[in-house]
Amino acid sequence: MITTDPTMTNLFLQLGLDESAEAIDLFIREHQLPTDVSLSEAPFWNDAQRQFLVEQWKADAPWALTVDQLSEALHADAVRERAAAEASAAPSAG
C-alpha cells in the first residue's frame, strides 16, 4: 500500500524516476506529448509505470489529481500550439 502524500515529487519516486525539482522540470520539457496521445499511451513508460498511472487514475485514488497534473504538464506545449493555431485561424472581429 502506498502511504506517501500524492505530490509530484512522490509520484516521480513511485515511478522510479529522479524526483528532484530540476529532474521533474527536465522530464516534463523533454517528454511533451501530442494532444491525441494519452498519458498512459506515452511510449516512454515501462509496463509497471503505465499500470500504476492507469490504476491510480481509474480508481480515482488520492494519486489521481497528481496523475492529472502530470498529464496536463506533459500536454502543455501541444495545448498551447493548438490554442494559438485556433486563434490565428479565427476570423477577426471588426
C-alpha distances in whole Angstrom, upper triangle without the diagonal:
4,6,9,12,13,16,18,18,14,14,16,14,11,14,16,19,21,20,23,25,28,26,24,27,29,26,27,30,30,28,30,30,33,32,32,29,26,23,21,25,25,27,25,21,20,19,15,16,17,15,12,15,16,13,12,16,16,14,15,12,12,12,15,18,17,17,20,22,21,23,26,26,27,29,31,34,35,34,37,39,39,40,43,44,44,46,49,49,50,53,55,56,59
4,6,9,9,12,14,14,10,11,13,11,9,12,14,16,18,16,20,21,24,22,20,24,25,23,24,27,28,26,27,27,30,30,30,27,24,21,20,23,23,25,23,20,19,18,15,14,16,14,11,13,15,13,11,14,16,14,14,11,10,10,13,15,14,14,18,19,18,20,23,23,24,26,28,31,32,32,34,36,37,37,40,42,42,43,46,47,47,51,52,53,57
4,7,9,12,14,14,10,12,14,12,11,14,16,18,19,17,20,21,24,23,21,24,26,24,25,28,29,27,29,29,32,32,33,30,26,23,23,26,26,28,26,23,22,22,18,17,19,18,14,16,18,16,13,16,18,16,16,12,10,11,14,16,15,16,19,19,19,22,24,24,25,28,29,32,33,33,35,38,38,38,41,43,43,44,47,48,48,52,52,54,57
4,6,8,11,10,7,9,12,10,9,13,14,16,16,14,16,18,21,20,18,21,23,21,22,25,26,25,27,27,30,30,31,28,25,22,22,25,25,27,24,21,22,22,18,17,19,18,14,15,18,16,14,16,19,17,16,13,10,10,14,14,12,14,17,17,17,20,22,22,23,26,27,30,31,31,32,35,36,36,38,41,41,42,44,46,46,50,50,51,55
4,6,9,9,7,9,12,11,11,14,16,16,17,14,16,16,20,19,17,20,22,21,21,24,26,24,25,26,29,28,30,27,24,21,22,25,24,27,24,22,23,23,20,18,20,19,15,15,18,17,13,15,18,16,15,12,8,8,12,12,10,13,15,15,15,18,20,19,21,24,24,28,29,28,30,33,34,33,36,38,38,39,42,43,43,47,47,48,52
4,7,8,6,6,10,10,10,12,15,15,16,13,15,15,19,18,15,17,20,18,18,21,23,21,22,23,25,25,26,24,20,17,18,22,21,23,21,19,20,21,18,15,17,17,13,12,15,14,11,12,15,14,12,9,6,5,8,8,6,9,11,11,12,15,16,16,18,20,21,24,26,25,27,29,30,30,33,35,35,36,38,40,40,43,44,45,49
4,5,5,6,9,10,10,12,14,14,14,10,12,12,15,15,12,14,17,16,15,19,20,19,20,21,24,24,26,23,20,17,19,22,21,23,21,19,21,22,19,16,18,18,15,14,17,17,13,14,18,17,15,13,10,8,10,9,6,9,11,10,10,14,15,14,16,19,19,22,24,23,25,28,28,28,31,33,33,34,37,38,38,42,42,44,47
4,5,5,6,9,10,10,12,11,11,8,10,9,12,11,8,11,13,12,11,15,17,15,16,18,21,21,23,21,18,15,16,19,18,20,18,16,18,20,18,14,16,17,14,13,16,17,14,14,18,18,16,14,12,9,11,10,6,8,10,8,8,11,12,11,13,16,16,19,21,21,22,25,26,26,28,30,31,32,34,36,36,40,40,42,45
4,5,5,6,9,10,11,9,9,5,7,8,11,10,8,11,13,12,13,16,17,17,18,20,24,24,26,23,21,17,19,22,20,21,18,17,19,20,18,15,17,19,15,15,18,19,16,17,21,21,19,17,14,12,14,13,10,11,14,12,11,15,16,14,15,19,19,21,24,24,25,27,29,29,31,33,34,35,37,39,40,43,43,45,48
4,5,5,6,9,10,10,10,7,10,11,14,13,11,14,16,15,15,19,20,19,20,22,25,25,27,24,21,18,18,21,20,22,19,17,18,19,16,13,16,17,13,13,16,16,14,16,19,18,17,14,12,10,13,13,9,11,14,13,12,15,17,16,17,20,21,24,26,26,27,30,31,31,33,35,36,37,39,41,42,45,46,47,50
4,5,5,6,9,9,10,8,11,12,15,13,10,13,15,13,13,17,18,16,17,18,22,22,23,20,17,14,14,18,16,18,16,13,15,16,13,10,12,13,10,9,13,13,11,12,16,16,15,13,11,8,10,11,7,8,11,11,9,12,14,14,14,17,19,21,23,23,25,27,28,29,31,33,33,35,37,38,39,43,43,45,48
4,5,5,6,5,6,5,9,10,12,9,8,11,12,10,11,15,15,14,16,18,21,22,23,20,18,14,15,17,15,17,14,12,13,15,13,10,13,14,11,11,15,16,14,15,19,19,18,16,15,11,14,14,10,10,13,12,10,13,15,13,14,17,18,20,22,23,24,26,28,29,31,32,33,35,37,38,39,43,44,46,49
4,5,5,6,7,6,9,12,14,11,11,14,15,13,15,18,18,17,20,21,25,26,27,23,21,17,17,20,18,19,16,14,14,16,13,11,14,15,12,13,16,16,15,17,20,20,20,17,15,13,15,16,13,13,16,16,13,16,19,17,17,21,22,24,26,27,28,30,32,33,34,36,37,38,40,42,43,47,47,49,53
4,5,8,10,9,13,15,17,14,13,17,18,15,16,20,20,18,20,21,24,25,25,22,19,16,15,18,17,18,15,13,13,13,10,8,11,12,8,10,13,13,11,14,17,16,17,14,13,10,13,15,12,11,15,15,13,16,19,18,18,21,23,25,26,27,29,31,31,33,35,36,37,39,41,42,43,47,48,49,53
4,6,9,9,13,15,16,13,12,15,15,12,14,17,17,15,17,18,21,22,23,19,17,13,13,15,14,14,12,9,9,11,8,6,9,10,8,9,12,13,12,14,17,17,18,16,15,12,14,15,12,11,15,15,12,14,17,16,15,19,21,23,24,25,27,28,29,31,33,34,35,37,39,40,41,45,46,48,51
4,7,8,12,15,16,12,12,16,15,13,15,18,17,16,19,20,24,25,26,22,20,17,16,18,16,16,13,11,10,12,10,8,12,13,11,12,16,16,16,18,21,21,21,19,19,15,18,19,16,15,18,18,15,17,20,19,18,21,23,25,26,27,29,30,32,33,35,36,38,39,41,42,44,47,48,51,54
4,6,9,11,12,8,9,12,12,9,12,15,14,13,16,18,22,23,24,21,19,16,16,18,15,15,12,11,12,14,12,10,13,15,13,13,17,18,17,19,22,22,22,20,20,16,18,19,15,14,17,16,13,16,18,16,15,19,20,22,23,25,26,28,29,31,32,34,35,37,38,40,41,45,46,48,51
4,6,9,9,6,7,11,10,9,12,14,14,14,17,20,23,25,27,23,22,18,19,21,18,18,15,14,15,18,16,14,17,19,17,17,20,21,20,21,25,25,25,23,21,18,20,20,16,16,19,17,14,17,19,17,16,20,21,22,24,26,27,28,30,31,32,34,36,37,39,40,42,45,46,48,51
4,6,8,6,6,10,11,10,12,15,15,15,18,20,24,25,27,24,22,18,20,22,19,20,17,16,17,20,17,15,17,19,17,16,20,21,19,20,24,24,23,21,19,16,18,18,14,15,17,15,13,16,18,15,16,20,20,22,24,25,26,28,30,31,32,34,35,36,38,40,41,45,45,47,50
4,5,5,6,9,10,10,12,14,15,16,19,21,25,26,28,26,24,21,22,24,22,22,19,19,20,23,21,18,21,23,20,20,23,24,22,23,27,27,26,24,21,19,21,20,16,17,19,17,15,18,19,16,17,21,20,22,25,25,26,28,30,31,32,34,36,36,38,40,41,44,45,47,49
4,6,5,6,9,10,11,12,14,15,17,20,23,25,27,25,23,20,22,24,21,23,19,20,22,24,23,20,22,24,21,20,24,25,22,23,27,27,25,24,21,18,20,19,15,16,18,15,13,17,17,14,15,19,18,19,22,23,23,25,27,28,28,31,33,33,35,37,38,41,41,43,46
4,5,5,6,9,10,11,12,14,16,19,23,24,27,25,24,21,23,24,21,22,19,20,22,25,24,20,23,25,23,22,25,27,25,25,29,30,28,27,24,21,23,21,18,19,20,17,15,18,18,14,15,19,18,18,22,23,22,24,27,27,28,30,32,32,34,36,38,41,41,43,46
4,5,5,6,9,10,10,12,14,18,21,23,25,22,22,18,20,22,18,19,15,16,18,21,20,17,19,22,20,19,23,24,22,23,27,28,26,25,23,20,21,20,17,17,19,16,14,16,17,14,14,17,17,18,21,22,23,24,27,28,28,30,32,33,34,36,38,41,42,44,47
4,5,5,6,9,10,10,12,15,19,20,22,20,19,16,18,19,16,18,14,15,17,20,19,15,17,20,18,16,20,22,19,20,23,24,23,22,20,17,18,17,13,13,15,12,10,13,14,10,11,15,14,16,18,20,20,22,24,25,26,28,30,30,32,34,35,39,39,41,44
4,6,5,6,9,10,11,15,18,19,22,20,19,17,19,20,17,19,16,17,20,23,22,18,20,23,21,19,22,24,22,22,25,27,25,24,22,19,20,18,15,15,16,13,11,13,13,10,10,13,13,13,17,18,17,19,22,22,23,25,27,28,29,31,33,36,36,39,41
4,5,5,6,8,10,14,17,20,22,20,20,17,19,20,16,17,14,16,19,22,22,18,20,23,21,20,23,25,24,23,27,28,27,26,25,21,22,21,17,17,18,16,13,15,15,11,11,14,14,14,17,19,18,20,22,23,24,26,28,29,30,32,34,37,37,40,43
4,6,5,6,9,12,15,17,19,17,16,14,16,16,13,14,11,12,15,18,18,15,16,19,18,16,19,22,20,20,24,25,24,24,22,19,19,19,15,14,16,14,10,12,13,10,9,12,13,13,16,18,18,19,22,23,24,26,28,29,30,32,33,37,38,40,43
4,6,5,6,9,13,15,17,15,14,12,15,16,12,14,12,13,17,19,19,16,16,19,18,16,19,21,20,19,22,24,23,23,21,18,18,17,14,13,13,11,8,10,10,7,6,9,9,10,12,14,15,16,18,20,21,22,24,25,27,28,30,34,34,37,40
4,6,6,10,13,15,18,16,16,15,18,18,14,15,13,16,19,22,22,19,19,23,22,19,22,25,23,22,26,28,26,26,25,22,21,20,17,16,17,14,12,12,12,9,8,10,9,9,12,14,14,15,17,19,19,21,23,24,25,27,29,32,33,35,38
4,6,9,13,15,17,15,16,14,17,16,12,13,11,14,17,20,21,17,18,22,21,19,21,24,24,23,26,28,27,27,26,23,23,22,19,17,18,16,13,14,14,11,9,11,12,11,13,16,16,16,19,21,21,22,25,26,27,28,30,34,35,38,41
4,6,10,13,14,12,12,10,13,12,9,10,8,11,14,17,18,15,15,18,18,16,18,21,21,20,23,25,24,24,24,20,20,19,17,15,15,14,11,11,12,10,6,9,11,10,11,14,15,16,17,20,21,21,24,25,26,28,30,33,34,37,40
4,7,9,12,10,11,10,13,13,9,11,11,13,17,19,20,17,16,20,20,17,18,22,21,19,22,25,24,24,24,21,20,19,17,15,14,13,11,9,10,8,5,6,7,7,8,10,12,12,14,16,17,18,20,21,23,24,26,29,31,33,37
4,6,8,6,8,8,11,10,7,10,10,12,16,18,20,16,15,18,19,16,17,20,20,18,20,23,23,24,24,21,19,19,17,15,14,14,11,9,10,9,6,5,8,8,7,10,12,12,13,15,17,17,19,21,22,23,25,28,30,33,36
4,5,6,8,10,13,11,10,12,13,15,19,20,22,19,17,21,21,18,18,22,22,20,22,25,24,26,26,23,21,20,20,17,15,16,14,11,11,12,9,6,9,8,5,8,11,10,10,13,15,14,16,18,19,20,22,26,27,30,34
4,6,7,10,13,11,11,14,16,17,20,22,23,20,18,21,21,18,18,21,21,18,20,23,22,24,25,22,19,19,19,16,14,15,14,10,10,11,9,6,9,9,6,7,10,10,9,11,14,13,14,17,19,18,20,24,26,28,32
4,6,10,12,10,10,13,16,17,20,20,22,20,17,20,21,18,17,20,21,18,19,23,22,24,25,23,20,20,20,17,15,17,16,12,13,14,12,9,12,13,9,10,14,13,11,14,17,16,16,19,21,20,22,26,28,30,34
4,7,8,6,7,9,12,13,16,17,19,16,13,16,18,14,14,18,18,16,17,21,20,22,23,20,18,19,18,15,14,15,13,10,12,13,10,9,12,13,10,12,15,15,14,17,19,19,19,22,24,24,25,29,31,34,37
4,5,5,7,10,12,12,15,15,16,14,11,13,14,11,11,14,15,12,13,17,17,18,20,17,14,15,15,12,11,13,11,8,10,12,10,9,13,14,12,13,16,17,16,18,21,21,21,24,26,26,27,31,33,35,39
4,5,5,9,10,9,12,13,14,11,8,11,12,8,9,12,12,10,13,16,15,16,17,14,12,13,12,9,9,11,8,6,9,10,8,9,12,14,13,14,17,18,18,20,22,23,23,26,28,28,29,33,35,37,40
4,6,8,10,8,10,10,11,9,6,8,9,7,6,10,11,10,11,14,15,16,17,14,13,15,14,10,11,13,11,9,13,14,11,12,16,18,17,17,21,22,21,23,26,26,26,29,31,31,32,36,38,40,44
4,6,9,8,10,11,13,11,8,11,13,10,10,14,15,13,14,18,18,20,21,18,16,18,17,13,14,16,14,11,14,15,12,13,16,17,16,17,20,21,20,23,25,25,25,28,30,30,31,35,37,40,43
4,6,6,9,11,13,11,9,12,13,11,12,15,16,15,17,20,20,21,22,18,17,18,17,13,14,15,12,10,13,13,10,11,14,15,14,16,19,19,19,22,24,24,25,28,29,29,31,35,37,39,43
4,6,8,10,13,11,10,13,15,13,14,17,19,18,20,22,23,24,25,21,20,22,20,16,17,18,15,14,17,16,13,14,17,17,16,19,22,21,22,25,26,26,28,30,31,31,34,37,39,42,45
4,7,10,12,9,9,13,14,13,14,17,18,18,20,23,23,23,24,20,20,21,18,15,17,17,14,13,16,15,12,14,17,17,17,20,22,22,23,26,27,27,29,31,32,33,35,39,40,43,47
4,6,8,6,6,9,10,10,11,14,15,15,17,19,20,20,21,17,17,19,16,13,16,17,13,13,16,16,13,15,18,19,19,21,24,24,25,27,29,29,31,33,34,35,37,41,42,45,48
4,6,5,6,9,10,11,12,14,16,17,18,20,21,21,22,18,19,21,19,16,18,20,16,16,20,19,17,19,22,23,23,25,27,28,28,31,33,33,34,37,38,39,40,44,46,48,52
4,6,5,6,9,10,11,12,14,15,16,18,20,19,21,18,18,21,19,16,19,20,18,17,21,21,19,21,24,25,25,26,29,30,30,32,34,35,36,38,40,40,42,45,47,50,53
4,5,5,6,9,10,10,12,14,15,16,18,17,18,16,16,19,17,15,18,19,17,17,21,21,19,21,25,26,26,27,30,31,31,33,36,36,37,39,41,42,43,47,48,51,54
4,5,5,6,9,10,11,12,14,16,17,16,17,13,14,16,14,11,15,16,13,14,17,17,15,18,21,23,23,24,27,28,28,30,32,33,34,36,38,39,40,44,45,47,51
4,5,5,6,9,10,11,12,14,16,15,17,14,13,16,14,11,14,16,13,12,16,17,15,17,20,22,21,22,25,26,26,28,31,31,32,34,36,36,38,41,43,45,49
4,6,5,6,8,10,10,12,14,14,16,13,13,16,15,12,15,17,15,15,19,19,18,20,23,25,24,25,28,29,29,31,34,34,34,37,39,39,40,44,46,48,51
4,6,5,6,9,10,11,12,11,13,10,10,14,12,10,13,15,13,14,17,18,17,19,22,24,24,25,28,29,29,31,33,34,35,37,39,39,40,44,46,47,51
4,6,5,6,9,10,11,10,12,9,8,11,10,7,10,12,10,10,14,15,14,16,18,21,21,21,24,26,25,27,30,31,31,33,35,36,37,40,42,44,47
4,6,5,6,8,10,10,13,10,9,12,12,9,11,14,13,12,15,17,16,17,20,22,22,22,25,26,26,27,30,31,31,33,35,36,36,40,42,44,47
4,5,5,6,8,8,11,10,9,13,13,10,13,16,15,14,18,19,19,20,23,26,25,25,28,30,29,30,33,34,34,36,39,39,39,43,45,46,50
4,6,5,6,5,8,6,6,9,10,8,10,13,13,13,16,17,17,19,21,24,24,24,27,29,28,29,32,33,33,35,38,38,38,42,43,45,49
4,5,5,7,9,7,5,8,9,7,8,11,11,11,13,16,16,17,19,22,22,21,24,26,25,26,29,30,30,32,35,35,35,39,40,41,45
4,5,8,11,10,8,11,13,11,11,15,15,14,16,19,19,19,22,25,24,23,27,28,27,28,31,32,31,34,36,36,36,40,42,43,47
4,5,9,9,8,11,13,12,13,16,17,16,19,21,21,22,24,28,27,26,29,31,30,31,34,35,34,36,39,39,39,43,44,45,49
4,7,8,5,8,11,10,10,13,15,15,16,19,20,20,22,26,25,24,27,29,28,29,32,33,32,34,37,37,37,41,42,43,46
4,5,5,8,10,10,11,14,15,16,18,19,20,22,23,27,27,26,29,31,30,31,34,35,35,36,39,40,40,43,44,45,49
4,6,7,8,9,11,12,14,15,17,18,20,21,23,26,27,26,28,31,30,30,33,35,35,36,39,40,40,43,44,45,48
4,6,5,6,9,10,11,12,14,15,17,18,20,23,24,23,25,28,28,28,31,33,33,34,37,38,38,42,42,44,47
4,5,5,6,9,10,10,12,14,15,16,18,22,22,21,23,26,25,26,29,30,30,31,34,35,35,39,40,41,44
4,5,5,6,9,10,10,12,14,15,16,20,20,19,21,24,24,24,27,29,28,29,32,33,33,37,37,38,42
4,5,5,6,9,10,10,12,14,15,19,20,19,21,23,24,24,26,28,28,30,32,34,34,37,38,39,43
4,5,5,6,9,10,11,12,14,17,18,17,20,22,22,23,26,27,27,29,31,32,33,36,37,39,43
4,5,5,6,9,10,11,12,16,16,15,17,20,19,20,23,24,24,26,28,29,29,33,34,36,39
4,5,5,6,9,10,10,14,15,14,16,19,19,19,22,24,24,25,27,29,29,33,33,35,38
4,5,5,6,9,10,13,14,14,16,18,19,20,22,24,24,26,28,29,30,34,34,36,40
4,5,5,6,9,12,12,11,14,16,16,17,20,21,22,23,26,27,27,31,32,34,38
4,5,5,6,10,10,9,11,14,14,14,17,19,19,20,23,24,25,28,29,31,34
4,5,5,8,10,10,11,14,15,15,17,19,20,21,23,25,26,30,30,32,35
4,6,8,9,10,12,13,14,16,17,19,20,22,23,25,26,30,31,33,36
4,6,5,6,9,10,11,12,14,15,17,18,20,21,23,26,27,30,33
4,6,5,6,9,10,11,12,14,15,16,18,20,21,25,25,28,31
4,5,5,6,9,10,11,12,14,15,17,18,20,24,24,27,30
4,5,5,6,9,10,10,12,14,15,16,18,22,23,26,29
4,5,5,6,9,10,11,12,14,15,16,20,21,24,27
4,5,5,6,9,10,10,12,14,15,19,19,22,25
4,5,5,6,9,10,11,12,14,18,19,22,25
4,5,5,6,9,10,11,12,16,18,20,24
4,5,5,6,9,10,11,14,15,18,21
4,5,5,6,9,10,13,14,17,20
4,5,5,6,9,12,14,17,20
4,6,5,6,10,12,15,18
4,5,5,8,9,12,15
4,6,8,9,12,15
4,6,9,12,15
4,6,9,12
4,6,9
4,6
4
